[in-house]
Amino acid sequence: MSDANDRTVASNRKARYAYDILESWEAGLVLRGSEVKSLRDAKVQITEAFGREDGGELWLVGMHVPPYSMTGEGMGHDPDRPRKMLLHRREIRRIVERMNLEGLSLIPLRLYFKAGNAKVEVALARGRKLHDKRQALARREADRETDRAMARNRRR
């Protein structure tokens, strides 16, 4: 999904550990000017953010964008306000339907600029239990160990 012109501003690394990612989409964001400036400075926090449906629209809640330092008095923005995500109506309908029927969460994976526009990669995800997290870590470690062993055998 990433392109040569994409510039990642923030990524949610904890999401891949805490959730099983089922399906992902690219969404635009409705932002104010000072928010865009803060994003370009990579001053944003998305680890606690999640998506919510309200009135047939999807909103990104919990994303913290601190006010831009060079903005004048009273010209800034609320750092924790919900931000509207821009998706096609049929995509929104499908996401909301799966969230309601299957009890899934909508979480941001990364925030980036694409052709000058701020985009967020959001995913439908199912939360993992503690034992699932341990199994995933063990599986990942075992895969790494087999890759190392195969690389050692290739060098000989």
SERO-4910 file (N, C-alpha, C, O; in steps of 0.05 Angstrom, whole numbers):
BEGIN
 pado doro    nc1    nc2    nc3   cac1   cac2   cac3    cc1    cc2    cc3    oc1    oc2    oc3
  Met    A     16    -24      0      0      0      0     17     25      0      7     47     -7
  Ser    A     42     23      7     59     47      8     72     52    -19     77     33    -34
  Asp    A     76     77    -25     86     85    -51    113     99    -46    120    105    -23
  Ala    A    128    104    -67    154    117    -64    151    146    -54    169    156    -41
  Asn    A    128    159    -59    124    186    -51    112    189    -23    109    211    -13
  Asp    A    104    167    -11     92    168     15    113    175     36    135    166     35
  Arg    A    104    191     56    122    198     78    106    192    103     87    206    111
  Thr    A    115    171    117    101    163    142    107    183    164    130    189    169
  Val    A     86    192    177     88    211    198     87    197    225    103    203    243
  Ala    A     69    177    228     67    162    253     57    134    246     42    130    228
  Ser    A     66    115    262     56     88    259     48     76    286     60     83    306
  Asn    A     29     59    285     19     46    309     30     18    311     17     -1    303
  Arg    A     54     16    322     67    -10    323     54    -29    343     55    -53    339
  Lys    A     42    -18    364     28    -35    384      4    -49    372     -4    -70    382
  Ala    A     -7    -38    351    -32    -49    339    -27    -77    329    -44    -95    333
  Arg    A     -5    -82    316      1   -108    305      6   -129    327      3   -153    322
  Tyr    A     14   -120    350     18   -137    373     -8   -144    387    -13   -166    395
  Ala    A    -24   -123    391    -48   -126    407    -73   -136    391    -92   -144    404
  Tyr    A    -72   -135    365    -95   -142    349    -87   -160    326    -64   -161    317
  Asp    A   -107   -176    317   -105   -190    292   -117   -172    270   -141   -166    271
  Ile    A   -100   -164    251   -109   -146    230   -124   -162    209   -113   -181    198
  Leu    A   -149   -155    203   -165   -170    184   -166   -157    157   -163   -171    136
  Glu    A   -171   -131    156   -173   -117    130   -166    -88    135   -172    -77    156
  Ser    A   -153    -75    115   -146    -47    119   -154    -30     95   -158    -40     73
  Trp    A   -157     -4    100   -165     16     80   -148     41     84   -137     46    105
  Glu    A   -147     56     62   -134     83     63   -157    103     64   -175    103     48
  Ala    A   -154    121     83   -175    142     87   -162    169     88   -140    173     98
  Gly    A   -176    189     77   -168    217     80   -177    227    107   -193    215    120
  Leu    A   -166    250    115   -174    262    140   -182    291    136   -170    305    119
  Val    A   -202    300    150   -210    328    150   -194    342    172   -199    336    196
  Leu    A   -176    360    164   -158    373    183   -159    403    180   -168    414    160
  Arg    A   -151    417    201   -148    446    200   -118    452    193   -101    434    195
  Gly    A   -113    476    185    -86    484    176    -64    479    196    -43    469    189
  Ser    A    -70    487    221    -49    483    242    -44    454    248    -22    446    256
  Glu    A    -64    437    244    -61    408    248    -42    397    226    -25    380    232
  Val    A    -45    406    202    -28    396    180      1    404    185     19    388    180
  Lys    A      5    428    195     32    437    202     44    419    223     68    411    222
  Ser    A     29    413    244     39    395    265     45    367    254     64    354    262
  Leu    A     28    357    236     33    331    224     58    331    208     73    312    208
  Arg    A     63    353    193     88    354    177    112    354    195    133    345    186
  Asp    A    110    364    219    132    363    239    132    336    253    149    332    271
  Ala    A    115    317    245    113    290    257    107    291    287    118    275    302
  Lys    A     91    310    295     83    312    323     54    303    326     36    319    326
  Val    A     51    277    327     24    265    329     26    239    344     46    225    342
  Gln    A      5    232    358      4    207    373    -21    192    365    -43    202    368
  Ile    A    -18    167    354    -41    152    345    -44    125    360    -62    110    353
  Thr    A    -27    119    379    -29     93    392    -55     89    407    -64     66    410
  Glu    A    -67    110    418    -92    107    433   -117    113    416   -139    112    426
  Ala    A   -113    118    390   -135    125    373   -151    101    364   -142     78    364
  Phe    A   -176    106    357   -194     86    346   -216     99    329   -220    123    331
  Gly    A   -229     83    312   -250     94    295   -277     89    307   -282     69    321
  Arg    A   -296    108    303   -323    106    313   -342    116    291   -336    134    276
  Glu    A   -365    103    290   -386    111    271   -405    130    285   -414    124    307
  Asp    A   -412    151    272   -431    170    283   -446    183    260   -435    199    244
  Gly    A   -472    178    257   -488    190    237   -480    182    208   -482    199    190
  Gly    A   -472    157    204   -465    148    178   -437    158    169   -430    154    146
  Glu    A   -421    169    187   -394    178    181   -375    164    201   -383    156    223
  Leu    A   -350    161    192   -330    150    210   -312    172    221   -304    190    206
  Trp    A   -307    171    247   -291    191    260   -267    178    274   -270    156    285
  Leu    A   -244    190    273   -220    181    286   -219    195    313   -215    220    314
  Val    A   -222    180    335   -223    191    362   -197    183    377   -188    161    374
  Gly    A   -187    202    392   -164    196    409   -137    202    396   -116    197    409
  Met    A   -136    212    372   -111    220    360   -103    247    371   -118    266    370
  His    A    -79    249    382    -70    273    394    -51    288    375    -29    278    368
  Val    A    -59    312    366    -42    329    349    -37    355    365    -55    371    367
  Pro    A    -14    358    376     -9    383    392    -10    408    374     -4    406    350
  Pro    A    -17    431    386    -18    455    370      9    462    358     30    457    370
  Tyr    A      8    473    334     33    481    320     45    504    335     31    523    342
  Ser    A     71    503    339     85    523    356     84    551    344     85    571    359
  Met    A     83    554    318     84    581    306     56    593    301     54    615    290
  Thr    A     35    579    309      8    590    306      3    612    326     11    611    349
  Gly    A    -10    633    317    -16    656    334    -37    649    355    -49    628    355
  Glu    A    -40    668    373    -59    665    396    -88    661    385    -97    677    369
  Gly    A   -101    640    395   -129    636    387   -132    624    359   -155    620    350
  Met    A   -111    618    345   -112    608    318   -107    578    317   -107    566    295
  Gly    A   -102    566    340    -95    537    340   -120    519    338   -140    527    327
  His    A   -117    495    348   -138    475    346   -139    460    372   -120    460    388
  Asp    A   -161    446    376   -163    428    399   -147    403    393   -153    389    373
  Pro    A   -127    396    409   -109    374    403   -123    347    402   -113    329    388
  Asp    A   -144    343    417   -156    317    419   -184    315    406   -199    296    413
  Arg    A   -191    333    389   -217    332    377   -220    309    358   -200    300    346
  Pro    A   -244    298    355   -249    276    335   -245    287    307   -254    310    301
  Arg    A   -233    272    290   -228    280    262   -243    261    243   -243    237    246
  Lys    A   -256    273    224   -272    258    205   -254    244    185   -236    255    174
  Met    A   -261    218    180   -246    203    160   -262    202    134   -287    200    135
  Leu    A   -248    205    112   -261    206     86   -258    179     71   -236    172     63
  Leu    A   -280    166     68   -281    140     54   -306    140     36   -324    157     40
  His    A   -307    122     18   -331    119      1   -354    108     19   -349     94     38
  Arg    A   -378    115     11   -401    108     27   -403     77     30   -410     67     51
  Arg    A   -398     63      8   -400     34      9   -378     22     28   -383      1     41
  Glu    A   -355     34     29   -334     25     47   -343     30     76   -339     13     93
  Ile    A   -354     53     81   -363     60    108   -385     40    117   -384     30    139
  Arg    A   -403     35     99   -425     16    105   -414    -12    111   -423    -24    130
  Arg    A   -394    -21     96   -383    -47    101   -367    -48    127   -370    -67    142
  Ile    A   -352    -27    133   -337    -26    158   -356    -26    182   -352    -42    201
  Val    A   -376     -9    181   -395     -7    204   -410    -33    208   -414    -42    230
  Glu    A   -418    -46    186   -432    -71    188   -415    -92    201   -425   -107    219
  Arg    A   -390    -94    193   -372   -115    205   -366   -108    234   -363   -126    251
  Met    A   -363    -82    241   -358    -74    268   -381    -82    286   -377    -92    308
  Asn    A   -405    -78    277   -429    -85    293   -434   -115    295   -440   -125    316
  Leu    A   -432   -129    272   -438   -157    272   -417   -175    285   -423   -193    300
  Glu    A   -392   -169    280   -370   -186    289   -356   -175    314   -338   -188    325
  Gly    A   -363   -151    323   -351   -139    347   -322   -132    342   -305   -135    360
  Leu    A   -316   -121    318   -288   -114    312   -283    -85    319   -301    -69    323
  Ser    A   -257    -78    320   -248    -50    326   -237    -38    300   -225    -53    284
  Leu    A   -239    -13    298   -227      2    275   -204     18    287   -208     36    302
  Ile    A   -180     11    279   -156     23    290   -138     34    269   -137     23    247
  Pro    A   -124     57    274   -106     67    254    -79     52    256    -69     47    278
  Leu    A    -68     46    233    -42     32    232    -19     52    227      2     50    240
  Arg    A    -24     71    209     -3     91    204    -16    116    192    -38    115    181
  Leu    A     -2    138    196    -10    164    186     12    174    167     35    173    175
  Tyr    A      5    183    143     25    190    124     14    211    105    -10    217    104
  Phe    A     33    223     89     25    241     68     29    228     42     49    215     36
  Lys    A      8    231     25      9    219     -2      1    241    -22    -21    251    -20
  Ala    A     19    248    -39     15    270    -58      6    296    -44    -12    310    -55
  Gly    A     17    301    -21     11    326     -7    -14    324     11    -20    344     26
  Asn    A    -28    302     11    -52    299     27    -47    280     50    -34    260     47
  Ala    A    -58    287     74    -55    270     97    -74    246     94    -98    250     89
  Lys    A    -63    223     98    -79    198     96    -74    182    122    -53    184    135
  Val    A    -93    165    128    -90    147    150    -98    119    140   -118    115    127
  Glu    A    -81     99    147    -87     72    141   -102     60    165    -90     57    187
  Val    A   -127     53    162   -143     42    183   -149     13    177   -150      5    154
  Ala    A   -152     -3    199   -157    -31    195   -179    -41    214   -181    -31    237
  Leu    A   -194    -60    205   -212    -75    222   -195    -96    236   -181   -111    223
  Ala    A   -198    -97    262   -181   -115    277   -196   -128    300   -216   -117    310
  Arg    A   -187   -152    307   -198   -166    330   -178   -167    352   -154   -174    347
  Gly    A   -185   -159    376   -167   -158    398   -156   -186    405   -171   -206    404
  Arg    A   -131   -188    412   -119   -213    420   -120   -216    450   -119   -196    465
  Lys    A   -123   -240    459   -121   -247    487    -91   -250    494    -75   -251    476
  Leu    A    -85   -250    520    -57   -251    528    -43   -276    518    -20   -275    509
  His    A    -57   -300    519    -44   -324    509    -40   -323    479    -21   -335    469
  Asp    A    -57   -309    464    -54   -306    435    -29   -289    430    -14   -295    411
  Lys    A    -25   -268    446     -1   -251    442     24   -268    447     44   -265    432
  Arg    A     23   -284    468     47   -301    474     52   -321    451     75   -325    443
  Gln    A     31   -332    440     34   -351    417     45   -337    393     62   -348    379
  Ala    A     36   -313    388     46   -297    365     75   -291    368     91   -293    349
  Leu    A     83   -283    393    112   -278    398    128   -303    395    150   -302    383
  Ala    A    119   -325    405    133   -351    403    136   -359    374    157   -368    365
  Arg    A    114   -356    358    115   -363    330    135   -346    315    150   -355    298
  Arg    A    134   -319    321    153   -301    307    182   -308    314    199   -307    297
  Glu    A    187   -314    340    214   -321    348    223   -347    335    246   -349    326
  Ala    A    205   -366    333    212   -392    319    218   -387    290    237   -399    279
  Asp    A    202   -370    277    207   -364    248    234   -350    245    249   -356    226
  Arg    A    241   -332    263    267   -319    261    290   -339    265    310   -338    250
  Glu    A    286   -357    284    307   -377    289    311   -395    264    334   -402    257
  Thr    A    289   -404    252    292   -420    228    305   -405    205    321   -416    190
  Asp    A    298   -379    202    311   -363    181    341   -361    186    357   -362    168
  Arg    A    349   -357    211    377   -355    218    391   -381    212    413   -381    201
  Ala    A    379   -403    219    391   -430    214    394   -435    184    415   -445    176
  Met    A    374   -427    169    376   -431    140    398   -413    128    412   -422    110
  Ala    A    400   -389    138    421   -371    128    449   -382    135    467   -380    119
  Arg    A    452   -393    159    478   -404    167    485   -428    149    508   -431    141
  Asn    A    465   -444    142    470   -467    124    477   -458     96    492   -472     83
  Arg    A    466   -436     87    472   -426     60    500   -416     58    514   -418     38
  Arg    A    510   -404     80    537   -393     80    559   -414     80    581   -409     71
  Arg    A    552   -438     89    573   -459     90    578   -472     64    595   -490     62
***
